Every structure is written in structure tokens, then in C-alpha cells.
Amino acid sequence: MLTLKIHHIGYLVKKIEPAIRTFKTLGYEISQDVVRDDIRLADICFLEKDGYRIELISPFSEASVVYGLLKKYKNCPYHICYETSDFHTDCEALRAQGFLPIDAPTPAPALAGREVVFMTHAALGMIELIRTD
């Protein structure tokens, strides 16, 4: 059985500061200031409202893994992230259900260096898993 718990919704934005200001007008508060992720070549910020957490992701380079998504989809939510206390077991269980990793597990600077992996499924798109242990 999977041990997944929703951590956040990933929201892709062209410019992070105007996005932060706009989410604040909707009542969101910053829960983690902007962090530069040199692995993914993106600036990342977390905001919360009513128990929901949004991750704003803004590429600072055309070489960013999300730059192409931003060009295609513009500003939009694009993944749900799940925490797991049994990272490798849950990754394998998801693979058995048709989820394919799109990259190798790597540390996430915006998440205290915890290991993350992005996976995709033909029926629902992209998800992210975060190791909690």
C-alpha cells in the first residue's frame, strides 16, 4: 500500500515576484522565501492558505527543465507533490502502476535537500515524490 500524503501543488510562473504578490492578494502567506535551485535552474517559493501549500516555480535559465513547459503552457499548475516515508518502495509501486520516472532522484534545495523524483503517467500527467525520512 502506498504511503503518500499531499505536500503541495506545483505552480509554474514566468516571474516569481509578481506571482507572489498576486497570491498574497488572494490571502496566501509565504511559508518559505525564494530559494534558488541550481539543479533545476529555477527559483522556488512556498505559500500557504487554508492548509493548502503552493510551490511557485520560475525558471531563471532557458536550460531549466521547466522552461519548455512554461513556453507551452504559460503560468499554470502542473504537478501534485506527495510525501512518502517509504520512497523507494512507493517509487517501485508507482512504476508497477504505469508511472514512469522522468529523471533520477535528486536533492531539492527548496526542501532542505530531501530527495525528490518526478514521474509521469499517461492518464494524469506529472507528479513529484519527496522522501520524508
C-alpha positions in Angstrom: 0.0 0.0 0.0 1.3 3.5 -0.9 2.2 5.8 1.9 1.6 9.1 0.0 0.5 12.3 1.6 -0.1 15.5 -0.4 2.7 18.0 0.2 2.0 20.8 -2.4 0.7 21.8 -5.8 3.5 22.9 -8.1 2.6 26.1 -10.0 4.8 27.2 -12.9 5.2 31.0 -13.3 7.2 33.2 -15.7 8.1 35.8 -13.0 8.1 34.7 -9.3 7.8 38.1 -7.6 4.6 39.3 -9.4 3.2 35.8 -8.8 4.0 36.0 -5.0 2.3 39.4 -4.8 -0.8 38.2 -6.6 -1.1 35.0 -4.5 -0.8 37.3 -1.4 -3.8 39.3 -2.6 -5.7 36.0 -2.6 -4.8 35.6 1.1 -1.7 33.3 0.8 1.2 33.8 3.1 4.8 33.0 2.3 5.9 29.8 4.2 9.3 29.7 2.7 11.1 32.5 0.9 12.5 32.2 -2.6 15.3 29.6 -2.9 17.5 29.3 -6.0 17.6 25.7 -7.2 20.8 25.4 -9.3 19.9 21.7 -10.1 16.6 22.6 -11.8 17.7 26.2 -12.8 14.6 27.6 -11.2 13.6 29.9 -8.3 11.2 28.3 -5.9 8.9 29.7 -3.2 6.2 28.1 -1.0 3.0 29.9 0.0 0.1 28.6 2.1 -3.6 29.3 2.6 -6.3 27.4 4.5 -3.9 24.4 4.9 -3.0 24.2 1.2 0.6 24.7 0.1 1.5 26.1 -3.4 5.0 25.9 -4.8 5.8 28.6 -7.2 8.5 27.6 -9.8 10.1 30.1 -12.1 13.0 29.1 -14.4 15.9 31.5 -14.5 17.5 29.9 -17.5 16.4 28.5 -20.8 18.3 25.3 -19.8 15.8 24.7 -16.9 13.9 21.5 -17.0 10.6 23.6 -16.7 11.4 26.3 -19.3 9.8 24.4 -22.2 6.7 23.7 -20.1 6.4 27.4 -19.3 6.7 28.3 -23.0 4.0 25.7 -23.9 1.5 26.2 -21.0 2.3 29.7 -19.6 1.5 30.3 -15.9 -0.3 27.2 -14.6 -0.4 24.4 -12.0 1.5 21.4 -13.4 2.1 18.8 -10.7 0.9 17.5 -7.4 3.7 16.6 -5.0 3.4 13.7 -2.5 5.5 13.0 0.6 6.4 9.4 1.3 8.1 7.7 4.2 8.9 4.7 2.0 10.5 6.4 -1.0 11.9 3.5 -3.0 9.1 1.1 -2.3 6.5 3.7 -3.3 8.5 4.6 -6.4 8.5 0.9 -7.5 4.8 0.5 -6.7 4.0 3.6 -8.8 6.2 2.2 -11.6 4.2 -1.0 -11.5 1.0 1.1 -12.0 2.4 2.8 -15.1 4.1 5.9 -13.6 7.5 6.5 -15.3 10.3 8.5 -13.7 11.4 11.4 -15.9 14.6 11.9 -14.1 16.7 10.3 -11.4 16.0 11.1 -7.7 17.9 14.3 -6.8 18.2 16.5 -3.7 15.8 19.5 -3.6 17.4 22.7 -2.2 13.9 24.2 -1.5 13.0 21.1 0.5 16.0 21.0 2.8 17.9 18.8 0.4 15.4 16.0 0.6 15.4 13.6 -2.3 12.7 14.1 -4.9 11.7 12.3 -8.2 9.3 13.4 -10.9 7.1 10.8 -12.5 4.6 10.9 -15.3 1.5 8.8 -16.2 -0.3 8.9 -19.5 -3.7 9.2 -17.7 -2.9 12.2 -15.5 0.5 13.8 -16.2 3.2 14.7 -13.8 3.6 14.0 -10.0 6.5 14.5 -7.7 7.6 12.4 -4.7 9.5 13.7 -1.7 11.3 11.4 0.7 10.3 12.2 4.3 12.9 10.0 6.1 
